[in-house]
Amino acid sequence: MKIIICGAGQVGSQIARHLAGERNDVTIVDQDPGLVRRVTEAYDVSGVTGFASHPDVLERAGAADAEMLIAATFSDEVNMVACQIAHSVFSVSQKIARIRAQSYLAPEWSDLFRRDHMPIDVVISPELEVARVAMRRLLEPEAFDSADFLDGHARLVGLRLDENCPLLNTPLRQLTELFSTLRAIVAAYRRDGRLHVAEPEDQLYAGDEIYFVAAAEDVRRAIGLFGREAPRAGRVTVIGAGSVGLSVARMIENDPSHLRVKMIERDRARAERAAETLERTIVLMGDGLDPELQAEAGVGEGAAVLALTDDDKTNLLAAARGKRAGCATAIALSNDASYSELAEPLGIDAMIVPRATTVSSILRHVRRGRVRQVYSVGDQEAEAIEAVVLSTSPIAGKPLRAAGIPSGAIVCAVMGRDGLRMPRGDLVIEEGDRVLVFALSERLREVEQLFRVSAEYF
């Protein structure tokens, strides 16, 4: 499949890596020759330097015979014009655009992205995607990471274990035997800064960060067994009234749990806009790092704080200060994935990285064949991959123990005609089954080979 990716930044380069790894013909376009060179040297892709919205640049990128264009530059307008030209001039059949400005996405302009107006087939809003992740973290405060798979029937959850966990120092194989009715499996654990895929004889220790996969209805029970079940916060403070902060506040207002929410914003214009837009949210103007203002906003025992400003360091410090003040849940937004390693020392419960969220969202819409969903774990340390087993797959018709799953990867769940099944050695993977695999980054190519067939995207 021939795909053009506009934008060679963090999002565009990661999408290029994923799609090139599946043997697609990928060309990346960016006005910065250094970024184009970096991506083409790192991955098996072609590169074109120039403005993605210029017809001659898209022509040099091969738009005349491209099947898909993904516009992920930093400019909404460039992304939209690139899709328009790809449609009108080159008849590219599928166009995906990243659009940040919420004005374009307002309900009153819902007809804007019709094919006879602005022909964009899929619009990805990073702000809305991040807001949804923030809400999931807020409503599941024990988890520092989570993602749904298999049409919501299975969930990947990240937990930090402390000395109160009753399952420490027990081989994982025994846990499976002790809780035979629990549909859950530990997929991986991070210890001393390194991520490991779990083996049956491995044991868990206080301080480990684990990733487990469970049936959706068994998630709360699994969290309780790991000793991390906690009451949800009754009060929420959102720091930052930008697009993400406003989206989260609206979601909280509409959530049936009726959480009480206050917002802190230092910019007067943004604070006034938030006060006019939101209905039940109290907006305070000032510095979210100010401990007195945090106290006025209700940051303290039993509360949650979400630091969602445009500045990563402000978010880290504001969330850490809120945690020190006694808040139950502290969540911080960070565009730099490397800051995730600071979360535990600072007492931050969850970090949200927009890049990973956006890449996962785009890939979810791109794939219509063997790979249904991809979720990036940590700072590109591993991925959770949901894929369809087709007849030509080398694992079709084989029991799991003979399927050739490489070390550094683990099958976490299988969805077939009989519903959700957890992995066992004698479980036979059939054609048409959907398999959820957790794999370290260095094992991804081997995992992809298990589903090696030409993907039918559309």
Secondary structure, 3 states (H helix, E strand, C coil): CEEEEECCCHHHHHHHHHHHHCCCEEEEEECCHHHHHHHHHHCCCEEEECCCCCHHHHHHCCHHHCCEEEECCCCHHHHHHHHHHHHHCCCCCEEEEECCCHHHHCHHHCCCCCCCCCCCCEEECHHHHHHHHHHHHHHCCCEEEEEEEHHHCEEEEEEECCCCCCCCCCCHHHHHHHCCCCCEEEEEEEECCEEEECCCCCCCCCCCEEEEEEEHHHHHHHHHHCCCCCCCCCEEEEECCCHHHHHHHHHHHHCCCCCEEEEEECCHHHHHHHHHHCCCCEEEECCCCCHHHHHHHCCCECEEEEECCCCHHHHHHHHHHHHHCCECEEEEECCCHHHHHHHHHHCCCEEECHHHHHHHHHHHHHCCCCEEEEEEECCCCEEEEEEECCCCCCCCCEEHHHCCCCCCEEEEEEEECCEEECCCCCCEECCCCEEEEEEEHHHHHHHHHCCCCCCCCC
